[in-house]
Amino acid sequence: MKGQNRTKAIVAVFAAAAFTLSSWKASADTAYVANEATATISVIDTKTNTITTTIGLGSDPAIPGTPQPDGPFNGEAQHHSPFYNGHVDAHGLWLTPDGSVLLVASRISGTVVAIDTATNTVLGYTPVGREPHLATVRPGGREAWVAVRGESHIDVLQLDRDRLFKTERRRTDRMRTIATINTVRGPSMVTFTSDGRFAFVAAGKESRVDKIDARNRKVIKSQTVTAPFTPFGLVSPDDRELYLVHKGAGKLSILRTSDLSLAVDGLPIGPRANHIFFVGRLAYITIGGPAPSPSNPDPEGKIVIFDRTTKKIVQELTGPAWTGDPHGIWATSDGRLYVGHERGNRVTVINTANGDDPNDDKVEGTVTGSPKDLAFMKRLIDIVIRP
């Protein structure tokens, strides 16, 4: 799919970011990968499929004469050290609409970290409730809604550019918590309609999804779904449907955003289903595959391709390229998909060619980089791409 239709799809997912047709001709986007095991973010040039730098979220630099461990690349080895003051388990990623700020939800440290994408440096961070899973930016770019999976609420953070980039402010005073919204048990992800009017909350600990009026922050509708462990949910590019991935059940449900009625109720898609992204009329879903075992230590996963018009699975990408638990997935402006492998410690690139044709997709290769940068790629959980 080309031109305006593809632009519309990405705009909806990117929360009303403004792109022009000319932007689709450039393939030098920037991909960001959360390396949960090493407390780092890999930065990838999608034109060359090469890691350009790694952002460390570990300790501050060492202080002579004190036990302060030397950071910021010490998260994997020293996150239990007494003076460690970095972040732990970089997990969910999201960008502001203009791409200037990357938000990282660090699960175990209970923090949301703001990164300046122009300099790849940390601006500041905010402690939130236990185990933040993802901080989704509401369209308009003034708020981030944090799914706090260890609790039963959403923390709403204020995103003010002057405040974020004001160097004299404390790092913990760059993003303020301005509201808390009671919602499902273990909220795992918030997704918005493209106008920011409505938010939808997927649950990690109960078989329920909530619809929230984002203006007054009130739950206006709830729906029971087929399974309780739903880590990922995303509104479709036309705003009409909410796609929910039920990881534990290995199923996909699709709800109508208008009234949360079910368009698809628990379609089997494969064990340990993870994330989803839209290209054209198709939805691409990462499937981790069977759980590892002594007899099958590296099971093969896959990519399921689902036609949003016919509501059918139309293709599956299988084979050796999909070992190592495919997890996060996101598309570039020219329609290539980047897939992070949680256990495989690599990023695989899919060329979708004609975005509406599920039969011409090919594996383009894997992301490369220096030995040092590649060594930080451990337990890749999430990917986002800045056009």
LOMAR-87300 format. One record per residue (C-alpha): x, y, z; residue in three letters. Coordinates in steps of 0.02 Angstrom, whole numbers, padded with zeros to 5 digits, always signed. Last residue first. Example, Ala and Ser with C-alpha at 12.3 -4.5 7.8 and 13.67 -1.06 7.14 Angstrom:
+00684-00053+00357SER +00615-00225+00390ALA 
//
This chain:
+00502+00424+00537PRO +00534+00376+00719ARG +00516+00188+00748ILE +00462+00094+00903VAL +00522-00076+00964ILE +00486-00176+01121ASP +00550-00327+01217ILE +00728-00369+01167LEU +00795-00485+01302ARG +00979-00448+01271LYS +01049-00331+01140MET +01190-00250+01242PHE +01318-00366+01162ALA +01268-00302+00990LEU +01329-00128+01037ASP +01499-00191+01094LYS +01521-00309+00947PRO +01486-00162+00830SER +01323-00166+00736GLY +01207-00273+00630THR +01018-00283+00612VAL +00953-00443+00533THR +00904-00486+00356GLY +00776-00437+00224GLU +00653-00575+00267VAL +00525-00575+00127LYS +00343-00524+00107ASP +00265-00555-00064ASP +00117-00662-00011ASN +00030-00545+00110PRO -00010-00418-00028ASP -00083-00255+00040ASP +00084-00177+00085GLY +00162-00214-00083ASN +00345-00245-00035ALA +00327-00306+00147THR +00516-00312+00175ASN +00540-00395+00344ILE +00687-00351+00457VAL +00743-00462+00602THR +00812-00387+00763VAL +00923-00495+00874ARG +00940-00560+01051ASN +00857-00728+01015GLY +00767-00733+01182ARG +00655-00580+01160GLU +00673-00572+00971HIS +00640-00396+00904GLY +00545-00375+00740VAL +00568-00228+00623TYR +00441-00215+00481LEU +00475-00127+00317ARG +00336-00018+00247GLY +00426+00136+00181ASP +00386+00239+00336SER +00459+00103+00446THR +00350-00026+00532ALA +00347-00088+00712TRP +00359-00257+00800ILE +00405-00313+00977GLY +00407-00501+01018HIS +00478-00639+00908PRO +00534-00780+01028ASP +00709-00842+00982GLY +00666-00940+00825THR +00580-00849+00684TRP +00715-00844+00550ALA +00721-01035+00557PRO +00552-01051+00470GLY +00381-00971+00473THR +00293-00818+00403LEU +00106-00851+00409GLU -00021-00795+00281GLN -00204-00747+00257VAL -00274-00759+00433ILE -00453-00701+00414LYS -00557-00550+00464LYS -00600-00516+00280THR -00559-00332+00291THR -00426-00333+00428ARG -00327-00469+00339ASP -00214-00554+00467PHE -00031-00598+00443ILE +00040-00711+00579VAL +00227-00698+00609ILE +00310-00854+00677LYS +00394-00939+00824GLY +00512-01086+00818GLU +00563-01171+00977PRO +00740-01147+01047ASP +00765-01265+01194PRO +00650-01404+01128ASN +00686-01563+01226SER +00742-01470+01381PRO +00593-01352+01360SER +00563-01183+01282PRO +00382-01122+01278ALA +00295-01149+01113PRO +00298-01004+00990GLY +00336-00821+01019GLY +00203-00762+00897ILE +00219-00587+00825THR +00062-00517+00743ILE +00057-00422+00578TYR -00108-00337+00535ALA -00151-00308+00352LEU -00257-00175+00267ARG -00106-00067+00238GLY +00029-00107+00366VAL -00034-00126+00545PHE +00066-00182+00697PHE +00040-00316+00829ILE +00131-00381+00982HIS +00146-00545+01080ASN +00064-00713+01050ALA +00136-00844+01167ARG +00060-00994+01078PRO -00025-00966+00909GLY -00163-00871+00820ILE -00325-00944+00888PRO -00469-00820+00859LEU -00539-00765+01028GLY -00698-00670+00983ASP -00689-00570+00822VAL -00807-00423+00793ALA -00851-00413+00978LEU -00950-00266+01044SER -00846-00133+01130LEU -00978+00001+01092ASP -00898+00120+00967SER -00724+00044+00972THR -00783-00118+00893ARG -00688-00261+00974LEU -00563-00380+00893ILE -00497-00531+00988SER -00338-00627+00949LEU -00285-00789+01034LYS -00133-00877+01106GLY -00222-00907+01271ALA -00079-00841+01378GLY -00039-00701+01258LYS -00213-00632+01226HIS -00181-00501+01090VAL -00316-00368+01079LEU -00359-00269+00922TYR -00478-00123+00947LEU -00583-00075+00797GLU -00658+00076+00711ARG -00517+00202+00730ASP -00475+00186+00543ASP -00292+00145+00584PRO -00343+00006+00705SER -00335+00036+00893VAL -00199-00067+00978LEU -00197-00189+01124GLY -00055-00288+01202PHE -00025-00378+01367PRO -00189-00474+01373THR -00180-00608+01509PHE -00360-00629+01570PRO -00437-00720+01421ALA -00594-00717+01314THR -00649-00539+01339VAL -00776-00456+01455THR -00818-00277+01406GLN -00815-00112+01498SER -00890+00058+01453LYS -00882+00239+01512ILE -00726+00237+01621VAL -00693+00419+01668LYS -00540+00524+01625ARG -00643+00683+01594ASN -00569+00716+01421ARG -00501+00541+01393ALA -00673+00460+01397ASP -00616+00286+01445ILE -00656+00116+01369LYS -00608-00031+01480ASP -00557-00209+01433VAL -00590-00362+01539ARG -00535-00541+01567SER -00427-00504+01718GLU -00244-00490+01768LYS -00148-00416+01621GLY -00283-00299+01561ALA -00302-00196+01402ALA -00356-00015+01424VAL -00442+00086+01287PHE -00433+00275+01275ALA -00558+00390+01190PHE -00549+00569+01127ARG -00366+00569+01075GLY -00410+00610+00895ASP -00320+00454+00832SER -00418+00340+00949THR -00307+00292+01094PHE -00213+00140+01161THR -00169+00102+01342VAL -00072-00056+01386MET -00047-00181+01528SER -00175-00131+01659PRO -00153-00254+01804GLY -00329-00258+01873ARG -00439-00145+01766VAL -00465+00042+01794THR -00445+00181+01922ASN -00373+00337+01841ILE -00232+00436+01923THR -00201+00616+01873ALA -00069+00751+01853ILE +00091+00652+01879THR +00227+00777+01835ARG +00362+00752+01704MET +00527+00848+01715ARG +00537+00858+01905ASP +00627+00693+01939THR +00777+00748+01835ARG +00785+00906+01940ARG +00755+01065+01843ARG +00900+01175+01789GLU +00908+01089+01620THR +00734+01141+01562LYS +00704+01018+01420PHE +00558+00923+01495LEU +00480+01079+01574ARG +00483+01179+01414ASP +00417+01029+01317ARG +00272+00995+01435ASP +00218+00815+01445LEU +00106+00791+01597GLN +00098+00613+01661LEU -00063+00515+01686VAL -00047+00362+01799ASP -00169+00223+01754ILE -00241+00113+01890HIS -00262-00063+01956SER -00086-00099+02019GLU +00068-00200+01967GLY +00027-00173+01783ARG +00035+00016+01791VAL -00016+00066+01615ALA +00055+00241+01602VAL -00044+00373+01506TRP +00071+00505+01433ALA +00002+00680+01412GLU +00030+00836+01307ARG +00074+00753+01141GLY -00083+00797+01046GLY -00130+00615+01030PRO -00105+00533+01202ARG +00070+00464+01227VAL +00072+00284+01286THR +00180+00240+01438ALA +00201+00051+01442LEU +00218-00089+01572HIS +00241+00011+01732PRO +00282-00116+01867GLU +00229-00036+02031ARG +00158+00140+02023GLY +00255+00287+01952VAL +00428+00363+01981PRO +00465+00498+01851THR +00619+00518+01744TYR +00730+00650+01667GLY +00809+00713+01507LEU +00911+00557+01469VAL +01026+00577+01319THR +01010+00515+01140ASN +01054+00691+01076THR +00911+00726+00956ALA +00805+00585+01030THR +00798+00671+01201ASP +00752+00528+01318ILE +00613+00529+01450ALA +00616+00386+01577VAL +00460+00313+01659VAL +00501+00229+01824THR +00447+00080+01929GLY +00625+00013+01947SER +00561-00160+01900ILE +00461-00111+01749ARG +00559+00025+01662SER +00436+00117+01548ALA +00539+00210+01418VAL +00473+00370+01339LEU +00561+00437+01184LEU +00555+00624+01156VAL +00578+00724+00995SER +00475+00610+00883GLY +00351+00749+00841ASP +00205+00641+00901PRO +00295+00594+01063THR +00372+00422+01054LEU +00329+00260+01146TRP +00428+00116+01221LEU +00381-00023+01343GLY +00514-00125+01434HIS +00677-00061+01507ALA +00705-00184+01650ASP +00793-00084+01787VAL +00836+00100+01798HIS +00990+00186+01868GLY +01038+00233+02044ASN +01150+00087+02094TYR +01223+00136+02263PHE +01184-00027+02353PRO +01221-00141+02204SER +01071-00241+02143HIS +01070-00163+01969HIS +01256-00199+01954GLN +01288-00322+01814ALA +01145-00290+01693GLU +01124-00105+01732GLY +01307-00057+01717ASN +01304+00042+01556PHE +01269+00214+01632PRO +01368+00197+01736GLY +01509+00175+01862ASP +01458+00107+02031PRO +01442+00233+02175GLN +01529+00147+02322PRO +01614+00312+02368THR +01794+00375+02366GLY +01786+00432+02186PRO +01608+00456+02119ILE +01565+00340+01975ALA +01460+00404+01830PRO +01270+00397+01853ASP +01197+00223+01860SER +01110+00128+01721GLY +00997+00186+01580LEU +01127+00173+01443GLY +01084+00228+01265ILE +01169+00125+01129THR +01228+00201+00966THR +01219+00185+00777THR +01154+00007+00769ILE +01149-00041+00585THR +01006-00084+00468ASN +01084+00035+00340THR +00932+00141+00299LYS +00847+00086+00460THR +00976+00175+00567ASP +00958+00087+00735ILE +00966+00152+00914VAL +00981+00016+01048SER +00906+00061+01217ILE +00988-00002+01376THR +00946-00075+01547ALA +01043-00235+01504THR +00910-00371+01524ALA +00763-00267+01457GLU +00844-00214+01295ASN +00714-00091+01228ALA +00740-00059+01042VAL +00730+00111+00956TYR +00717+00124+00767ALA +00767+00279+00669THR +00703+00312+00493ASP +00818+00330+00344ALA +00694+00262+00217SER +00648+00426+00134ALA +00515+00420-00001LYS +00375+00408+00127TRP +00418+00580+00197SER +00370+00661+00031SER +00191+00607+00058LEU +00179+00716+00210THR +00182+00671+00394PHE +00095+00748+00546ALA +00090+00638+00702ALA -00090+00608+00756ALA -00059+00470+00881ALA +00075+00368+00795PHE -00044+00224+00764VAL -00169+00333+00676ALA -00035+00427+00578VAL +00043+00263+00522ILE -00117+00201+00442ALA -00161+00368+00363LYS +00011+00383+00284THR -00011+00209+00210ARG -00174+00263+00132ASN -00100+00427+00070GLN +00045+00356-00025GLY +00070+00169-00047LYS +00000+00000+00000MET 
//
